Amino acid sequence: MRTSTASTLPATEPRPLPVLTRMWFGFTAVVETTKFQIYEIFLIFYYAQVLGLAGSLAGLAVAIAIIADAFIDPVIGSYSDSFRGRFGRRHTLMLWAIVPTGIFVFLLFSAPSGLGQTGLFLWMLTLCLAVRIVGSFYSVPAAAVAAELTERATERAELGIWRQAVAAAIQLGLTWLIFKYAFVPSDAFPRGQENPDNYPRFALLVAGLLMLGALIGAVGTRQRIQAFERARVAVKPQLFTVLSSLRAAWRALADLPNFRYLFVGLLFSGIMGSYFRSLNLHLASFFWELSTEQTGKWLISVQLATFVAAICCRFVIGRIEPRQLFVTGVTLMLLGYVVPPFFRLLDLMPLNGTAALVQLLYLANLVVGAGIGLIMPSSLVMFAETADEYAATKRESRTGMLLAFLPLGNKMSSSFGKLSAGFVVQWVALPVGRSDQPVEADSLQQLGIAAVSLSFFAGLIALWFFTRYRLTRARHAEIMDELNSLRTAAAGRQP
């Protein structure tokens, strides 16, 4: 490997992105969204409710892994900014990470029996760390690919739409496969997600789909990115050192208000979403008393709405500022999360087991999915444009590092959300494995209060910070004029 500070600058704009390239780019989301799906919904449930690990230990294992991943991601991003490899600085790392990530995902949900509390905790912690860190060697460079495939705001928005639409479609298919063929109910386990024998099939489905989608995304975008790396680096890439990466991150936080507001907003939105989603299966199984089939449809409704909202976003992204779409999406997620359990605590929801309750829960998850469908395309634009603002202001390219550093706040808070959810599960003392005993009413009330309170306040704080973001389309156009002037000047100095 060698690094370079040379920069070659073209005199003409690159051709528009082919539709196939945009679609292939959508598959680069598979690693991150699959990690997100299994960590947010299934992981703590599997270890705490199925295997019997103390909820606090399960939450601690996930929290440690996410914190480690959060701090390593910007380093990986900075490393990929200066890395040189056979398949390019981004794609060499992405291709290397695919198979190990799939293997570690399979092992994470294939814990051996008889480990005891300490052994089970160490197994979970080790595999959580492996999945998060190795998977980041794919997902972090893939995030930078979004900013480098094109610099046109409309095309970036479309990339975000494709990314969200493909990710939602894959999550939709994966959830259906899981609840149709992995979590099969039995007489002993009428809720199939509580049967430990079902998880090897679950692990195989998740790992296989992750590796296939990741390979499609990497191969489909490699040619366009290699052309970018040969001909269109906006400002010179920097030599990699950990210290220079930390300094660049600090300069972005200290000097760029838009970057700072995004970072802190993501910190609190991560608490809201991660905490609530970690309790999703507990709420479905005990608070709402849904069957395995109903739980599967309940989770699928989120991904279905996400897919539809992402497609519909294509028709409004050019007319509405990305920040407005983003804030609307976060608001919808907050309402979809907290309103149903809050109304149940006030005895304003239909009784468990009724069709009316199930339909209202599906509707709430459709609202959540619509919010996610608005957030992802608009966030891709906002993240890329803050990286452009940094490049124009600081006269250096840190795209990979910055696009990995921005979600650091989200991941740090996600670890807090997981840890908090683990303590809640242990505190309310829900039954482990199959239990014919009804859950105490006080435990269910405590679960509902816990699910609503932290998510609500964290979501409100996140919204306050996101509304302070001020990087408009007009301002970004000025930034791109500045960058193009830098390119022209640098091209004139080329020998």
N, C-alpha and C positions, 0 to 999 in steps of 0.2 A: 504494500500500500504506500502511496505517496500523496502528499498534499500540495496544493498550488495556490498562488494568489493571482495567477493570470486570468484575464477576462477578455472574451471575444464578443464583440457587440455587432449586431446586424444593422443594416441600414433600412430594412423594411419590416413591416409587421408580419408575424407568422400567420399562416392561413388559418381560417376558422376550424374549430375542432370538428372532426367527423362525428356523426351520430354514434357510430359503433364505439369510438374511443370514449365518448361520454358514458355509454352504457357499461363498458368494461371498467371504467373508473368506479362506477357504483359498487362493483364487487370488492374494491379495496376496503370497504367498510366492514366486511364480514368478520374479520378477526376482532376488531374493537367492539362491534355490536353483539357478537356472540359471547365474548367475555362479559360484556355488560349484562346481557340477558341472564347468564348462568349465575353471575355473582349477585345480581340484584334480586333474583326471584328464587333460585333453587338451592344455592349453596348452604346458607345457614339452616334452611329447613332440612336438608339432607343430613347434615352433621348433628344438628340439635334434636330434631324430632324423629328422624329415622334411626340414626346410629346412637343417640343418647349422649352426645358430648354436651357438657354444660354450655348453656347459651352464651355466657360471658366469655368462655374460652373460644367458642366458634366465632363470635364477633371480634375478639382480640386477634385471632389468626388472620381474618380478612383485613382488619384494620392495619396490621403490620405490613401485610403484602401490598396494600394499596398505597400506604405512605411511602414505602420503599420504591414502588413503581413511579409515584408522583415525582419524586426527587431525581430518579434516574432518567425519566423521559426527556427533560431538557438537555441532559448530557448526550443522550442518544441522538436527539435532534441536531445538536451542534456538531456531533461527530459525523452525522450524515451530510451536513453542509459542506464538509471539507474532505469527505471520504472519496477515494477513487477505487473502483472495482471493475471487473470484467463487464458486468451488466449495468454499470452506472452507479452513481453515488447513492441513490435511493434504492434501486431495484436489486442490487447485489445483497443488501441487508434483508430486504423483504423476502427474497427467494430462500435465503438461508434459514429464515425463521419459521417457515410454514410447517414442515414435518415435526420438528421438536415441539412446537406449540400444540399441535394436534395430539401428540403422544402424552404430553403433560395434562391436557384437558381430560383425556381418557382415564389416566391414573388418578386424577383428583376425585373422580366419582366412582372409583373402584377400590375403596379403602379395604384392606384386609380385616378379617374378623379377629377378635381377641386382643386388640391392641391396648385396651384400657384407656382411661382418660388422658394420661400423659402421652402415650403412644399415638392415640388418635389426634390429639392436638398437634403433635410434631409432624405427623403425616399431612394433615390439613395445611399447616403453616408452610411446610416445604413445597408442596405442590402449588399452593396459592402463589408463593413467591415465583416459582418457576413459570407458571402460566402468565402472570402479569409481566414479568421482566422479559422473558423470551418473546412473548407476543408483541411487546412494544418495539422490538427490532423490525417488526412488520408495520404496525399501526402508526408509529411516529413518522417514519419516512413517507408512508402513504398519505398522511395529513399534509406534508409539504408538497406532495405531488399535485394537490388541488390548487395550490397557489402558482404552480409552475407550468401546468398544462396550458393556462391562458391567463392574460392580465385584463381581459375584458370583463367588466362587472356583470354583464348579462350572462356571459358564458360561465362565469364562476357560480352565479346563482343557479344556472341549469345543472352544473356539476353537483351542486348541493342537492338539488331535486332528484337527480338520478341516484346519487349516493343514498339518500333517504328512501327513495322508492324501492331500490334493489334490496337495501337492508331490511326494510319492512316486509317485503315479499318473502325474503329468506326466513326472517323471524316468524312470519305467519306460517310458512310451510313447516318450519322446525317445530313450532308449538303444536301444530296439528299432528305431526308425526309422533311427538313425545306422548301426547295424551291419547293417541289412537293405538300406537304399537309398543310404547315403552311402559307407560303407567296403566297397565291393564288391571282392572279391579278383579278381586277374587273374594271367595267367601270369608277368608281370614282377614283380608284387607280390602274392604269395600271402597276405600279411597286409595287408588293405586299408587299415588305419590308417597304413601306411607310404607310401602313394601320394599325392603332393601334388595330383594331379588330382582326388582325391575330396573335397578340403576345401571347394571352393565350394558343393557340395550340403550338406555338413555345416553350413557357416555359414548358409545359407538356412534350413535346418530349425530350427536353434537360435534364430536371430533372429525368425523368424516365430512360433514357439510362444511365445517370451518376450513379444512384443508382444500377442498375442491373450490370453494368460492374465492379463497385467498389466491390460489394459483391462477384462476381466470383473471382476477383483477391485476395481478402483477404482470402477466404475459400481455394482456390487452393494452396496457398503458406504457410499456417499456419503450417502444419505438419513438413515440412522441416525446417522452422525457429525454431520451438520449439526444434527440435533435435539439432540444432546449439547452442541454448541458454543453453541446458543442458550439452553439451559436448565440445564446441569449441569456447571459447572466447579467442582471441589472447593474449590480455593483460587485466589486471583487469579493469572492468568498474568502473567509478568514481561516487562518491556520487554527487547528483545533487545540485548545487547552481547556481544562475544567475551569480555571480561574477566569479566563477571558469570557467564557460562557456565563459565569455567575455575574461578572461585571456588566455584561450586556443585558442580562435580565434585570439587574438593579436599575440600570439607566432607563430601561423601558418603563418600569414601575414608577420611578421617581420623576421622569421628564415628560411622559406621555399620559395625560389624564384619561384618554379613551381606553388605553391599554389597562390602566389601573382600575377603572370602573368595571371593565369586563372581568378582570381577574377576581375582584372582590365579590362581584355579583355571582360569578360561577361558584365561589366558595360557599355561599349561602344556598344557592339553588341546588348544589350537590347534597347538602344536608337534607333539604326538603325531599328530593326525589329518592336518594339512596336509602334513607331511613324508612320511608313509607313503603318502597318497593320490597325491602327486605322483610317486611311484615305481611306482604301480599298473600302468600300461601297460608300463613297463620290466620289472617282475617278470613280468607275464603273457606278454610277448613273448619274453623271454630266459631268465629264471630258471625259469619253469614251462613254457615252450615251448608255450603254448596257441595254437590256431588262431584266426582272426578270429571264427568262429562261437562257439567256446568262450569267448573273451574277452568277447564281447557278453553271453552267458548268465551269465558270472561276475559282470559288473557289474550285470546286471539282477537277479540274486539278492539283492543288497543292497537295491535299491528295492522288490522284492516283499516282503521281510521287513519293511522299514520300514513299508510300507503296512499289512500285517497287524498288526504290533505297535502301530501308532498306533490302529487300530480296537479292538484288544483292550484298550488302555489305558483306553478309555471305561468299562470295567467294573470297573477297580480304582482309578482316580484319586480317587474319593470315599472310599476306605477306607484308602489308603496315603498317607503324607506325600509331597509332591512331591520333597523332597530324597532320599528313599529310592529313588524311581523313577529320579531323575537319576543317583545314584551307581551304581545297578545298570546303567544304560545305558552309562555311561563304562567300567565294568568289562568289560562284554560287548564293547565296541568294542576295548578294549586286548587282550583275549584273542584275538578274531578276527583282529586285525592281526598279532600277533607270533608266535602259536603255530605256524602252518604253516611260515613260513620258518625259525624256530628249530629245529623238528623236522627240516626238510630238512638244515640244517647239521649235525645230529647223525646224519644218515642213517637217520632214523626215518619218513620219508615214502615212499610208493610211487614208482616210477620215473616220470619224465616220459613222457607219451604213453599212460599206462595209464588205464583208466576209473576205477580206484580213486582215483588222484590227483585227477582232475577232480571226482569226487564229494566228496572231502574239502575241496577248495577251495571248491566251492559251499556246503558246510555251513559253513565258516568265514565266508563272506560273509553267509550267513543270520544268523549270530550277530552280525556287525557291524550288519546292517540292523535286527535286533531291538533292539540297543542304541540306535541312532539313533531308532527309533520310540518308545522310552521317554524319550529325552532331550528331544526337541522339545516335546511337550505340557507336560511338567513344567517345562522352562526358561521357557516363556512365563508360567506361573503365578509362578514364582520371580522373574523379572524385574519383572513388574507389581507384585508385592507389595513388593519392595524400593523401587519408586517410590512406593507408598503409604506405606511407612515413612518415606521422606524427606519427603513432603508433610506428614505428621502431626508429624514432629520439627522441621522447619525452617519450617513454615507458609508454604510456597510451592510452586507447581506447576512441576515440571521433568520431566514425564513423557517428552516427546520426547527431551530431552537425555540423561537417565539411561538410557533404553532404547537409545540409540545409544552411550553411553559404556561401558556394561557389556561389549559385544562388542569394545571397542577393544583390550583385552588379547589376546583371541582373534585379532584381525586382525594386531596387531603380531607375535605369535608365528607366525601363518600366514606372514608375510613371511619370518621367519627359517627356517621350514620349507621354503619354496620355494627360498630362497637355498641352504640346505644340500643340498636335493635336486639343484639344478643343479650344485653342486660335486661331488656324488657321481657324477652321470651323466658328468661330464667326467673324474673320477678313474678310474672303472672302464673308461672307453674302450669303450663299447658301439658297435657299428657304426651308421653313419648311412646311411639309405636302404636299398636292397636290398643284401644281402650274402650271398654263397654260402659265406663262410668261417665256420666254427664259432666261437662265442665262447669265449675262453680260460676254463678251469675256475677259475683264480685270480680272474678278473674277476667271474664269477658268485658265487663265495664272498664276495668283497668287497662285492658288491651285497647279498647276503643279510645279512651282518653289519651293514652300514650301515643297512639297512631296519629291523632288529630293535632295535639298541642304543638309538638316540636316542628312538624311539617308546616303548620300554618304560620308560625312566627318566622321561621327561616325563609319561607317563601315571600313574605311581605318585605323583609330586609333585602332579599335578592332583587325584587322588583324596584325598590328605591334606587339601588345602584345602577341597574340596567337603564333606567330612565335618564340617567346622567350622561350616558354615552352620546357624543355629539359628532361623530364622523359621518357626515352626510354624503350623498352621491356627488354633490357639487364640490365639496372639499376634497373628496377622493380624486375627482377629475383634475383638480389643481396639483395634487400630489403626483399623479401620473405624468403630468406635464413636466414637473421638476425632475422626475426620474428619467424621462426621455431626453431632457436637456443634458443630464449627466451622461447618458449613453452616447449622445452625439459628441459631446466634448471628449469622452474617453476614446471613441472611435477615431477621432481626429488625431489622437496621440499615438495610435497604433502604428508600428513600423510598417 
